[in-house]
Amino acid sequence: MTGARLPWAASKEIDRAAARLARTRAWPALWALTCSVPVADAVRAARRLRLGRWSPPDQYGRALAERLAAQDPGTADRVTAEAWNDLGRVFPTPIAHAGQVSFAPGGGAMALRTSTVGGGDGQRLALAGLPGTGLSWVYSGTREHESVSCPGPRELIALRRTGAPGVELVRYTPEDTQILADGAELTGGRTVATAHGFVVGLRTAPVALTGTAAGPVERTALLPFGLTRGDLLAVGPAGGALAFGDRARLVVTDARLSTLLAGVTVPGPHGDIVALAFAGPRRLITSGARGGLWMWEPAGGRLLPVARTDAPPLSELFSVPAWRVVGGWAAQEGRPYFFDRTDLSAVPVPAALAGAGQWITASPDGRYIVRAARTGRARGDASLRQPSADSTVVHDLRHPSAALKLPIAALTPDDVRALGVALQASPPGPAPARRPLLELARDCAAYLLDGHVRWDGTR
């Protein structure tokens, strides 16, 4: 792999590119690549710099290069793998569909829907604080729940089937259960958490229900947006926007459903919309019934297609900005597909996801990664914790230690500040073996963000 995406490539590809740049004595390009890849890869790349003959032009860069080259590559690989493994929060409950998990906007909590222990027809619902692995069970019984959302750390919204034909909209808390609405029209609906509370899009009518922790549930007509149904929906990264798909109609509204922000009738080659997700604050991805993946951006009240690629029909679409990927689940093949989030070019499974056949999804902002094995035990890198069929692993990509598994080029000013706070924290703080690598991640990211060097995929 070459080009701007190289810092997100597998370690072997980064090593090959670094070796090629060293052979051709493209030292400035090699230094730019070194400052852009994950720290463990940067340690190996820095050792290819002939610092006795060439060095970065600035004093701070020279000091960084020397610090990187002084690290032991084997130790850096081991410490990075251990840090990522330790970040995996294992929940002893199986999840195999995106509709079984929901994250509170802004982070800090998630809701889970799972089967009762030992299988059978029962279900359990739980709230979980993040970080942490503790679960607060809010329901355990035989009632079936179709969709869940997590507006906040102590609130779980669910659509629950009744004994008679029909569905109830239920608010669960650790202390109480409250039925907010009921009726057959709720059948097949879907709920998502927003920055203001929750939204339930109905399948049976062009209607959405909205609610907050304090206020009553309100009905909003979707016909003014050109929609005939509301159950195919996605929430934006910050919880402030919604996207709806209805056959060939694709629209974006604010989370209060008061304003149409953009809309389009998708072209015939797309086919009916079967899945959608936000790929950023101003970017959507959709999958059509005929296959293929499309990317859209708003402009002048319309949604314009900016990229498309061939793919099988995909469901459960997701976006992970730190990995520079979007993806979805190909049910017929039983595996996820991944694409570059800038141009939808097909890319390999991210290096942090060892093992083929794993089901994964992500929170709307891409901060939390949820992975599980749909059948048996996932296979892959033995250094990484692999979920069994009866457990789920959640990773927080904004945890300071996650910086070791991310390309330096993916780290933001907020990440640099968080690393600084973590490194200055009172004991216990970072493990001693991780500290020098975390310091290098912080300093290299700051160096890159300050514009001293930039990897653009060329020599």
C-alpha positions in Angstrom: 0.0 0.0 0.0 1.2 3.5 -0.8 -0.3 7.0 -0.7 -1.9 9.0 2.0 -3.5 6.0 3.7 -0.2 4.2 4.4 -0.1 5.3 8.1 -3.3 3.2 8.6 -1.8 0.1 6.9 -0.6 -3.1 8.5 2.8 -3.1 10.1 4.3 -5.2 7.4 3.3 -2.7 4.7 4.6 0.2 6.7 7.9 -1.6 7.2 8.2 -2.3 3.4 7.5 1.3 2.6 10.1 2.5 5.2 12.7 0.1 3.7 12.0 1.4 0.2 12.3 5.0 1.3 15.6 4.2 3.1 17.0 2.4 0.0 16.3 5.4 -2.2 17.6 7.8 0.5 14.3 9.7 0.6 15.1 10.8 4.2 12.6 13.6 4.5 9.8 11.3 3.3 10.9 8.6 5.6 10.9 11.0 8.5 7.4 12.2 7.6 6.2 8.6 7.5 7.8 7.9 10.8 5.9 10.8 12.5 2.6 9.5 11.1 2.4 5.8 11.8 1.6 4.0 15.1 4.4 4.4 17.7 5.6 0.8 17.5 6.0 1.1 13.7 7.6 4.5 14.2 10.3 2.9 16.4 11.2 0.5 13.6 11.1 3.2 10.9 13.3 5.6 12.9 16.0 3.0 13.0 16.2 3.2 9.2 17.1 6.8 9.4 20.8 7.3 9.1 20.9 9.9 11.9 24.7 10.2 11.6 24.4 11.4 8.0 20.9 12.8 7.9 18.6 14.2 10.6 15.5 16.3 10.8 16.2 20.0 10.1 15.0 21.2 13.5 16.4 20.5 16.9 13.1 19.1 18.4 12.7 16.8 15.4 16.3 15.5 15.9 15.6 14.8 19.5 12.3 12.9 18.6 14.1 10.8 16.0 16.8 9.8 18.5 14.2 8.9 21.2 12.3 6.8 18.7 15.4 5.0 17.5 16.5 4.3 21.1 13.4 2.2 21.8 13.6 -1.6 21.4 11.2 -2.6 18.6 10.2 -5.9 20.2 9.4 -4.3 23.5 7.4 -1.6 21.7 5.3 -4.3 19.9 4.7 -6.2 23.1 3.7 -3.2 25.1 1.4 -2.0 22.4 -0.4 -5.3 22.2 -0.7 -5.5 25.9 -2.1 -2.0 26.2 -4.8 -2.7 23.5 -5.6 -6.0 25.2 -6.0 -4.3 28.6 -8.3 -1.7 27.0 -10.8 -4.4 25.9 -13.7 -4.3 28.4 -15.2 -7.8 28.4 -18.9 -8.0 29.0 -20.2 -11.6 29.8 -23.1 -11.3 27.4 -23.4 -12.1 23.7 -24.2 -9.5 21.1 -24.5 -10.2 17.4 -26.5 -7.3 16.0 -26.2 -3.5 16.1 -29.8 -3.3 17.3 -28.7 -4.9 20.6 -26.4 -2.1 21.7 -26.7 1.7 22.0 -24.4 4.4 23.3 -25.2 7.5 25.1 -24.3 10.6 23.1 -21.1 12.1 24.5 -20.0 8.7 25.8 -19.9 7.3 29.3 -22.7 4.7 29.1 -24.2 2.0 26.9 -27.3 -0.1 26.8 -27.3 -3.9 26.0 -30.0 -6.3 25.0 -29.1 -10.0 25.3 -30.5 -13.4 25.9 -30.9 -14.9 29.3 -28.2 -17.0 30.7 -28.4 -20.5 29.2 -30.3 -19.4 26.1 -34.0 -20.1 25.8 -36.7 -17.5 25.0 -35.8 -15.0 27.7 -34.1 -11.6 27.3 -32.1 -9.3 29.6 -31.5 -5.6 29.4 -28.7 -3.8 31.1 -27.0 -0.4 31.4 -23.2 -0.2 31.6 -21.0 2.7 32.6 -17.9 3.2 30.4 -15.1 2.7 31.4 -15.9 -0.4 33.5 -17.4 -3.8 33.0 -20.2 -3.7 35.6 -23.7 -4.2 34.4 -26.9 -2.8 35.9 -29.6 -5.2 34.9 -32.9 -3.4 34.4 -35.0 -6.2 33.0 -34.8 -10.0 33.0 -37.8 -12.1 31.7 -39.6 -13.6 28.8 -40.8 -10.4 27.1 -39.2 -9.7 23.7 -37.6 -6.3 23.0 -37.2 -5.2 19.4 -34.9 -2.1 19.8 -33.0 -0.3 22.5 -31.4 3.1 23.0 -29.4 4.7 25.7 -30.2 8.5 26.2 -28.1 8.6 29.4 -26.3 6.6 32.0 -29.4 5.7 34.0 -32.0 5.4 31.2 -32.7 2.6 28.7 -35.5 3.0 26.1 -36.9 -0.1 24.5 -39.7 -1.3 22.2 -41.3 -4.3 24.0 -43.7 -6.7 22.5 -47.0 -7.3 24.4 -49.0 -10.5 24.8 -51.6 -9.2 22.4 -50.6 -7.8 18.9 -48.8 -4.6 19.7 -45.7 -3.1 21.2 -45.0 -0.9 24.2 -42.5 1.9 24.4 -40.8 1.5 27.7 -38.4 3.5 29.8 -36.2 1.4 32.1 -34.1 2.8 34.9 -32.3 0.9 37.7 -35.2 1.9 40.0 -38.3 1.9 37.8 -40.1 0.8 34.7 -42.5 3.2 32.8 -44.7 2.6 29.8 -44.5 5.7 27.6 -46.8 4.6 24.7 -48.3 1.5 23.3 -50.1 0.3 20.2 -49.7 -1.8 17.1 -48.3 1.1 15.2 -45.0 0.7 17.2 -44.4 -2.7 15.6 -41.1 -2.8 13.7 -40.1 0.7 15.0 -36.6 1.6 15.9 -35.3 3.9 18.6 -32.0 5.9 18.8 -30.5 8.1 21.4 -30.0 11.8 20.6 -28.4 14.8 22.3 -31.9 15.8 23.5 -33.3 12.4 24.5 -34.5 9.7 22.2 -36.4 9.2 18.9 -38.5 6.3 17.7 -39.1 6.0 14.0 -42.2 4.0 13.1 -42.3 1.4 10.3 -46.1 1.4 10.0 -46.6 5.2 9.5 -44.7 8.4 8.5 -44.4 9.3 12.2 -41.6 9.6 14.7 -41.9 9.8 18.5 -39.5 12.0 20.5 -39.0 12.1 24.2 -36.7 13.4 27.0 -36.1 12.2 30.5 -38.5 14.9 31.9 -41.0 15.6 29.2 -43.9 13.7 27.6 -43.5 11.7 24.3 -44.4 13.8 21.3 -45.5 12.8 17.8 -43.9 14.4 14.7 -45.1 13.8 11.2 -42.5 12.8 8.7 -44.6 13.4 5.5 -43.3 17.0 5.3 -39.8 15.5 4.8 -41.1 13.3 2.0 -41.0 10.1 4.1 -43.6 7.4 4.3 -41.8 5.5 7.1 -39.3 6.3 9.8 -37.7 3.1 11.0 -34.6 3.2 8.8 -32.7 6.0 10.6 -29.3 6.9 12.0 -28.1 9.4 14.5 -25.2 11.8 13.9 -21.8 11.6 15.7 -22.8 14.2 18.3 -26.4 13.2 18.6 -27.6 16.5 17.0 -28.7 15.2 13.6 -30.8 12.4 12.2 -30.8 10.7 8.8 -33.8 8.7 7.4 -34.0 6.4 4.5 -37.3 5.5 2.7 -36.8 3.5 -0.5 -35.3 6.1 -2.7 -35.7 9.0 -0.3 -32.7 10.1 1.9 -33.0 13.1 4.2 -31.1 14.7 7.1 -32.9 16.6 9.9 -32.0 18.1 13.2 -32.5 15.8 16.2 -35.7 17.6 17.3 -37.2 16.9 13.9 -38.0 20.6 13.4 -35.8 21.3 10.3 -35.0 19.5 7.1 -31.3 20.0 6.6 -30.8 18.2 3.3 -32.5 15.6 1.1 -32.2 13.7 -2.1 -33.9 11.1 -4.2 -31.2 8.5 -4.8 -30.6 7.6 -8.4 -31.9 4.3 -9.9 -28.6 2.4 -9.8 -28.5 2.8 -6.0 -31.7 0.8 -5.5 -33.8 1.0 -2.4 -31.9 2.2 0.7 -31.4 -0.8 3.0 -28.8 0.7 5.5 -27.4 4.1 6.3 -25.0 5.7 8.8 -23.2 9.0 9.4 -19.5 8.9 8.4 -18.8 12.3 10.0 -20.7 15.4 10.9 -21.4 16.2 7.3 -21.1 12.9 5.6 -23.5 9.9 5.1 -23.0 6.4 3.7 -25.8 4.3 2.3 -26.1 0.7 1.0 -28.6 -0.3 -1.6 -30.7 -3.4 -2.1 -28.7 -4.1 -5.2 -25.4 -3.8 -3.4 -22.8 -1.1 -3.5 -21.9 1.6 -1.0 -22.5 5.4 -1.6 -21.2 8.4 0.2 -23.1 11.7 0.4 -22.4 15.2 1.5 -24.9 18.1 2.0 -24.7 21.2 -0.3 -27.3 23.8 -0.7 -30.1 21.8 1.0 -29.4 18.7 -1.2 -27.3 15.6 -0.6 -24.7 15.1 -3.3 -23.0 11.7 -4.0 -19.3 12.2 -3.6 -18.1 8.5 -3.8 -19.4 5.1 -4.6 -18.0 1.6 -4.7 -19.0 -2.0 -5.5 -19.9 -4.1 -2.5 -22.4 -6.8 -1.6 -25.6 -5.6 0.1 -24.4 -4.4 3.5 -26.3 -3.9 6.8 -25.3 -2.4 10.2 -23.1 0.3 8.7 -20.6 2.1 10.9 -17.8 4.6 10.8 -14.5 4.7 12.8 -12.7 8.0 12.0 -9.6 7.1 14.0 -9.1 4.0 11.8 -10.1 6.0 8.7 -12.7 3.4 7.8 -16.4 2.9 7.2 -17.9 -0.6 7.0 -20.8 -2.9 7.2 -21.8 -6.5 7.6 -22.3 -8.7 4.6 -24.8 -11.2 5.9 -24.5 -13.6 2.9 -20.8 -14.0 3.5 -20.8 -13.7 7.3 -18.1 -11.1 7.5 -17.6 -7.3 7.7 -16.3 -5.2 4.8 -14.1 -2.1 5.3 -13.6 0.9 3.1 -11.6 4.1 3.3 -13.8 6.8 4.7 -12.5 9.5 2.3 -13.1 7.7 -1.1 -14.7 4.3 -0.3 -11.8 2.4 -1.7 -11.7 -1.2 -0.3 -9.2 -1.6 2.6 -8.1 -4.6 4.7 -9.5 -5.3 8.1 -7.9 -2.8 10.6 -4.8 -4.1 12.2 -6.4 -3.7 15.7 -9.1 -6.3 14.7 -7.4 -9.6 14.6 -9.4 -12.6 13.4 -11.7 -13.1 10.5 -15.4 -13.5 10.8 -15.8 -11.1 13.8 -18.9 -9.1 14.0 -18.2 -5.4 14.9 -20.0 -2.2 15.2 -19.2 1.2 16.6 -20.9 4.1 18.4 -22.2 6.9 16.2 -19.1 9.0 16.8 -16.7 6.1 16.3 -15.3 6.3 19.8 -16.4 2.9 21.0 -15.7 -0.3 19.1 -17.9 -3.3 19.9 -16.7 -6.7 18.7 -17.9 -10.2 19.2 -17.6 -13.7 17.6 -20.9 -14.7 15.9 -19.9 -18.4 15.8 -17.4 -20.1 18.0 -14.2 -18.4 18.9 -12.5 -15.8 16.7 -9.1 -16.6 15.4 -6.2 -14.2 14.9 -3.4 -12.6 16.7 -2.9 -14.5 20.0 -1.7 -11.4 21.7 -5.2 -9.8 21.5 -8.1 -10.8 23.6 -10.6 -12.7 21.5 -14.3 -12.7 22.4 -15.9 -16.1 22.8 -19.5 -16.7 21.5 -20.9 -15.7 24.9 -19.0 -12.4 25.4 -18.6 -9.0 23.9 -15.5 -6.7 24.0 -15.7 -2.9 23.9 -12.7 -0.7 23.2 -12.6 3.1 23.9 -10.5 4.7 21.2 -10.3 7.9 23.2 -8.7 6.3 26.2 -5.1 7.6 26.4 -3.5 4.2 26.0 -5.5 3.6 22.7 -3.0 6.2 21.2 -0.5 3.4 21.0 -2.7 1.4 18.6 -3.6 4.4 16.4 -1.5 6.1 13.7 0.0 9.3 15.1 -1.6 11.0 12.1 -5.0 10.1 13.6 -4.4 11.8 16.9 -6.2 15.1 17.4 -5.4 18.1 19.6 -7.9 16.7 22.1 -6.0 13.4 22.1 -2.7 15.2 22.7 -4.2 17.1 25.7 -5.7 13.8 27.1 -2.3 12.1 26.8 -0.7 15.0 28.6 -3.2 14.8 31.5 -2.8 11.1 31.8 1.0 11.3 31.8 0.9 13.9 34.6 -1.7 12.1 36.7 -0.8 11.0 40.2 0.1 7.3 40.7 -0.8 4.7 39.5 -0.8 6.6 36.1 0.4 4.7 33.0 2.3 1.5 33.5 6.1 2.2 33.6 6.6 0.2 30.3 4.0 2.3 28.5 5.1 5.7 29.6 8.0 6.3 27.1 5.8 5.1 24.2 2.9 7.3 25.4 5.2 10.3 25.7 6.5 9.6 22.2 2.9 9.4 20.9 2.1 12.7 22.5 5.2 14.5 21.3 5.2 13.1 17.8 1.5 14.1 17.4 2.1 17.6 18.6 5.1 17.8 16.2 2.9 16.7 13.4 0.0 19.0 14.3 2.3 22.0 14.5 3.1 21.5 10.9 6.8 20.6 11.1 6.3 17.6 8.8 3.4 16.0 6.8 3.1 12.7 5.1 1.2 13.1 1.9 1.9 9.8 0.3 4.7 10.9 -1.9 8.5 11.1 -1.8 
